[in-house]
Amino acid sequence: MKTISIILPVFRNEGSILKTGNSLRELFATTHTDLQYEIILVDDGSDDSSLEEIKMLISQDDNARAISFARNFGQVPAIIAGLRHSKGDAAVIMSADLQDPVELISQMIRAWEQHSQIVICQRADREDSAIARLTSKVFYNFIKISNPRMPQGGFDYVLMDRAAVDVFNNIDERNRFFQGDILWMGFTTRFISYKRLKRTVGKSQWTFKKKLKYFIDGSLNTSYLPIRFMSLLGLGVSIGGFIYAAVVFYARLIHKVPFEGYAPIVILLLIIGGIIMIMLGIIGEYLWRIYDETRKREIFVIKQKLGNWAEK
């Protein structure tokens, strides 16, 4: 029998872990009796009762096991840890907050059985706040400039065949943009549209700070667009500067250099100075990532493993 690994990154998800785990167990007990499954929960340093709920789920389901981080490392490291410890013929990444319908796994499995190596559930709509929808739209529209394969609205809910999981696990980088990594691999991909459900338990831990960090990671990791933008912007400013210098030189020749020129000079200095600072900031982001890669630190630290890992 083939095995499906379910990866659940967990951070402050008390109240939803048992419900998610029970829904998964019921799905495989009723709909996919021809498949085995394993649930791998990765506790990303939660400071609530999430770990206790994980322990309760493990006591109720022999197919559930968990990894607990020493501290909060982020959602992407949690996903990576789960995939590295998975042994299934395919792996499903989903949230533990009940916003991803469990029933979609059946469609994903059917597409996988029809030889799709990656099955992506793209968010056609979402029952979130207006601000969350707006920021998501802006982010993924920007990412689509450098990665046209990125679906509108993005995705987090995905199934990967074992071959794709192995390639994904071999990527040795920090500050990763995991959606970009999945699309970059180029495996046969099927897209399934769905409506992301409203969060009914707890509140989102996807803060603005985390969104901004992930936005920068996605922008820098998917292409060389920021560097090329800097080059084109620098070229444009240089051309404009040369034209303005020619105008000033001509005005000087005909003795029409007004004293009032103080204002445009200051404006130009402020604009050029701002552009230079933006360029230095982008270069700094690249340099910081290069430095982070050279340190070769682990992207997560495991505090303990829970459940019966011997069988897997």
C-alpha positions as CSV (number, residue, x, y, z in Angstrom):
1,M,0.0,0.0,0.0
2,K,1.2,3.5,-0.8
3,T,1.6,6.0,1.9
4,I,0.6,9.7,2.0
5,S,2.6,12.0,4.4
6,I,0.6,14.9,5.8
7,I,2.9,17.8,6.9
8,L,1.3,20.2,9.4
9,P,3.4,23.2,10.6
10,V,2.1,24.3,14.0
11,F,2.5,27.6,15.7
12,R,0.0,28.7,18.3
13,N,-2.8,26.5,16.8
14,E,-4.4,25.4,20.1
15,G,-8.0,24.4,19.5
16,S,-7.6,23.3,15.9
17,I,-5.0,20.6,16.0
18,L,-7.2,17.8,17.3
19,K,-10.0,18.7,14.9
20,T,-7.6,18.7,11.9
21,G,-6.1,15.4,13.0
22,N,-9.4,13.8,13.5
23,S,-10.6,15.0,10.1
24,L,-7.6,13.5,8.4
25,R,-8.0,10.2,10.2
26,E,-11.7,10.0,9.2
27,L,-10.8,10.9,5.6
28,F,-8.4,7.9,5.2
29,A,-10.6,5.6,7.2
30,T,-13.6,6.1,5.0
31,T,-12.5,7.4,1.6
32,H,-8.9,6.2,1.1
33,T,-8.9,2.8,2.7
34,D,-6.4,1.6,0.0
35,L,-3.8,4.1,1.2
36,Q,-1.7,4.4,4.4
37,Y,-1.0,7.7,5.9
38,E,1.3,9.5,8.4
39,I,0.7,12.8,10.0
40,I,3.8,14.8,10.8
41,L,3.2,17.8,13.0
42,V,6.0,20.3,13.4
43,D,5.7,22.5,16.5
44,D,7.5,25.7,15.7
45,G,8.2,26.8,19.2
46,S,4.6,27.4,20.2
47,D,4.1,29.0,23.6
48,D,0.4,28.0,24.1
49,S,-1.2,24.6,24.5
50,S,-0.4,23.4,21.0
51,L,2.2,20.9,22.1
52,E,-0.2,19.3,24.6
53,E,-2.8,19.0,21.8
54,I,-0.2,17.4,19.6
55,K,0.5,14.8,22.4
56,M,-3.2,14.1,22.7
57,L,-3.5,13.5,18.9
58,I,-0.5,11.2,19.0
59,S,-2.1,9.2,21.8
60,Q,-5.2,8.8,19.7
61,D,-3.6,8.0,16.4
62,D,-0.7,5.7,15.9
63,N,0.0,7.3,12.5
64,A,0.7,10.7,14.0
65,R,4.1,11.8,15.2
66,A,5.7,15.2,15.9
67,I,8.8,17.3,15.8
68,S,9.2,20.1,18.4
69,F,11.6,23.0,17.7
70,A,13.7,24.5,20.3
71,R,12.3,27.9,19.4
72,N,10.3,29.7,16.7
73,F,12.1,29.4,13.4
74,G,9.2,30.1,11.0
75,Q,6.7,28.3,8.9
76,V,9.1,27.5,6.0
77,P,11.7,25.8,8.2
78,A,8.8,23.8,9.8
79,I,7.6,22.7,6.4
80,I,11.2,21.7,5.4
81,A,11.6,19.7,8.6
82,G,8.4,17.9,8.0
83,L,9.3,17.0,4.4
84,R,12.8,15.8,5.4
85,H,11.3,13.4,7.9
86,S,8.5,12.2,5.7
87,K,8.7,8.7,4.2
88,G,5.5,8.6,2.1
89,D,5.1,8.1,-1.6
90,A,3.6,11.6,-1.7
91,A,3.5,14.4,0.8
92,V,0.7,17.0,1.4
93,I,1.5,20.3,3.0
94,M,-1.5,22.0,4.7
95,S,-2.2,24.4,7.5
96,A,-3.3,23.3,11.0
97,D,-5.8,26.1,11.4
98,L,-8.8,24.5,9.6
99,Q,-8.6,27.0,6.7
100,D,-7.6,24.4,4.2
101,P,-10.5,22.0,3.5
102,V,-9.5,18.4,4.2
103,E,-11.8,17.1,1.5
104,L,-9.4,18.6,-1.2
105,I,-6.9,16.0,-0.4
106,S,-9.1,13.5,-2.3
107,Q,-8.9,15.6,-5.4
108,M,-5.1,16.0,-5.0
109,I,-4.6,12.2,-4.6
110,R,-6.7,11.5,-7.7
111,A,-4.6,14.0,-9.7
112,W,-1.4,12.4,-8.3
113,E,-2.7,9.0,-9.3
114,Q,-3.2,10.4,-12.8
115,H,0.6,11.1,-12.9
116,S,0.7,14.7,-11.7
117,Q,3.9,15.0,-9.7
118,I,2.8,18.2,-8.0
119,V,-0.8,19.2,-7.3
120,I,-1.3,22.8,-6.1
121,C,-4.5,24.1,-4.5
122,Q,-4.6,27.7,-5.6
123,R,-6.6,30.3,-3.6
124,A,-9.3,31.5,-6.0
125,D,-10.9,33.4,-3.1
126,R,-10.4,33.6,0.6
127,E,-12.6,34.4,3.6
128,D,-10.1,36.8,5.2
129,S,-10.1,40.5,6.0
130,A,-9.9,43.1,3.3
131,I,-6.3,44.0,4.3
132,A,-5.2,40.3,4.2
133,R,-6.7,39.9,0.7
134,L,-5.2,43.2,-0.5
135,T,-1.6,42.4,0.8
136,S,-1.8,38.9,-0.7
137,K,-2.9,40.2,-4.1
138,V,-0.1,42.8,-4.2
139,F,2.5,40.3,-3.1
140,Y,1.6,37.6,-5.6
141,N,1.1,40.0,-8.5
142,F,4.6,41.3,-7.9
143,I,6.0,37.7,-7.7
144,K,4.2,36.9,-11.0
145,I,6.4,39.5,-12.8
146,S,9.4,37.3,-12.2
147,N,7.6,34.0,-12.0
148,P,4.7,33.8,-14.4
149,R,3.8,30.3,-13.3
150,M,2.8,31.6,-9.8
151,P,-1.0,31.3,-9.6
152,Q,-3.2,34.3,-8.8
153,G,-3.6,34.5,-5.1
154,G,-0.7,32.1,-4.4
155,F,-0.8,28.8,-2.6
156,D,0.2,27.0,0.6
157,Y,-1.8,23.8,0.2
158,V,0.1,21.4,-2.1
159,L,0.8,17.7,-2.8
160,M,4.3,16.6,-4.0
161,D,5.3,13.2,-5.4
162,R,8.3,11.5,-3.7
163,A,10.5,12.4,-6.6
164,A,9.6,16.1,-6.1
165,V,10.1,15.9,-2.3
166,D,13.5,14.4,-2.8
167,V,14.6,17.3,-5.1
168,F,13.0,19.8,-2.8
169,N,14.9,18.3,0.2
170,N,18.2,18.6,-1.7
171,I,18.0,22.3,-2.0
172,D,20.5,23.6,0.5
173,E,19.6,27.3,1.0
174,R,18.5,29.6,3.8
175,N,15.8,32.3,3.6
176,R,13.8,30.1,1.2
177,F,10.7,31.0,-0.7
178,F,9.1,27.5,-0.8
179,Q,6.3,28.3,-3.4
180,G,9.1,29.5,-5.8
181,D,11.1,26.4,-5.1
182,I,8.2,24.1,-5.9
183,L,7.5,25.9,-9.2
184,W,11.2,26.1,-10.1
185,M,11.5,22.3,-10.0
186,G,9.5,22.0,-13.2
187,F,7.7,18.7,-12.4
188,T,4.3,17.9,-14.0
189,T,1.9,20.2,-12.2
190,R,-1.9,20.3,-11.8
191,F,-3.8,23.3,-10.3
192,I,-7.0,23.0,-8.3
193,S,-8.9,26.2,-7.4
194,Y,-10.6,26.5,-4.0
195,K,-11.9,29.0,-1.5
196,R,-9.7,29.4,1.6
197,L,-12.0,29.1,4.6
198,K,-12.4,31.7,7.4
199,R,-10.4,31.1,10.5
200,T,-12.7,30.0,13.2
201,V,-10.2,29.1,16.0
202,G,-7.6,31.5,17.3
203,K,-6.0,34.3,15.3
204,S,-3.4,34.4,12.5
205,Q,0.2,34.5,13.5
206,W,1.2,35.7,10.1
207,T,2.3,39.1,11.2
208,F,3.2,42.1,9.1
209,K,6.9,41.6,10.0
210,K,6.8,38.0,8.8
211,K,4.9,38.9,5.7
212,L,7.5,41.6,4.9
213,K,10.4,39.2,5.5
214,Y,8.8,36.6,3.2
215,F,8.0,39.2,0.6
216,I,11.7,40.2,0.4
217,D,12.7,36.5,0.3
218,G,10.3,35.8,-2.5
219,S,11.4,38.9,-4.4
220,L,15.1,38.1,-4.2
221,N,15.0,34.4,-4.5
222,T,12.8,34.0,-7.6
223,S,14.8,36.1,-10.0
224,Y,17.4,38.8,-10.6
225,L,14.6,41.4,-11.1
226,P,15.7,43.7,-8.2
227,I,19.3,43.9,-9.5
228,R,18.1,44.5,-13.1
229,F,15.7,47.1,-11.8
230,M,18.6,48.9,-10.1
231,S,20.6,48.9,-13.3
232,L,17.8,50.2,-15.4
233,L,16.9,52.8,-12.8
234,G,20.5,53.9,-12.6
235,L,20.7,54.1,-16.3
236,G,17.6,56.2,-16.5
237,V,18.8,58.6,-13.8
238,S,22.2,58.9,-15.5
239,I,20.6,59.8,-18.8
240,G,18.3,62.3,-17.2
241,G,21.3,63.8,-15.3
242,F,23.3,64.1,-18.5
243,I,20.4,65.8,-20.3
244,Y,19.9,68.2,-17.3
245,A,23.7,68.9,-17.3
246,A,23.5,69.8,-21.0
247,V,20.6,72.1,-20.3
248,V,22.5,73.9,-17.5
249,F,25.7,74.1,-19.6
250,Y,23.7,75.7,-22.4
251,A,22.1,78.1,-20.0
252,R,25.5,79.1,-18.7
253,L,26.8,79.8,-22.2
254,I,23.9,82.3,-22.9
255,H,24.2,83.8,-19.4
256,K,20.7,82.6,-18.3
257,V,21.6,80.7,-15.1
258,P,19.0,82.0,-12.5
259,F,19.7,82.2,-8.8
260,E,16.4,80.5,-8.2
261,G,18.0,77.2,-9.4
262,Y,18.5,76.3,-5.7
263,A,15.2,74.5,-5.7
264,P,15.8,72.1,-8.6
265,I,19.3,71.3,-7.3
266,V,18.0,70.4,-3.9
267,I,15.2,68.3,-5.5
268,L,17.7,66.4,-7.7
269,L,20.0,65.8,-4.7
270,L,17.1,64.4,-2.7
271,I,15.9,62.2,-5.5
272,I,19.3,60.9,-6.4
273,G,20.3,60.4,-2.8
274,G,17.1,58.4,-2.2
275,I,17.7,56.2,-5.2
276,I,21.2,55.6,-4.0
277,M,20.0,54.6,-0.6
278,I,17.4,52.2,-2.1
279,M,20.1,50.6,-4.3
280,L,22.4,50.2,-1.3
281,G,19.5,48.6,0.6
282,I,18.9,46.1,-2.1
283,I,22.6,45.3,-2.4
284,G,22.7,44.9,1.4
285,E,19.9,42.4,1.3
286,Y,21.8,40.3,-1.2
287,L,25.1,40.6,0.8
288,W,23.3,39.6,4.0
289,R,22.0,36.5,2.3
290,I,25.4,35.6,0.9
291,Y,26.8,36.0,4.4
292,D,24.0,33.9,5.9
293,E,24.7,31.1,3.4
294,T,28.5,31.1,4.2
295,R,27.8,30.5,7.9
296,K,26.0,27.2,7.1
297,R,23.9,27.2,10.2
298,E,21.0,24.8,10.5
299,I,17.7,26.5,9.6
300,F,16.0,24.8,12.6
301,V,16.9,23.1,15.8
302,I,14.9,20.0,17.0
303,K,14.3,19.9,20.7
304,Q,12.5,16.6,20.7
305,K,10.6,14.0,18.7
306,L,7.2,12.7,19.8
307,G,5.5,9.5,18.7
308,N,6.7,6.2,17.2
309,W,9.3,7.1,14.7
310,A,10.9,3.7,14.7
311,E,8.3,2.3,12.3
312,K,9.0,5.1,9.8
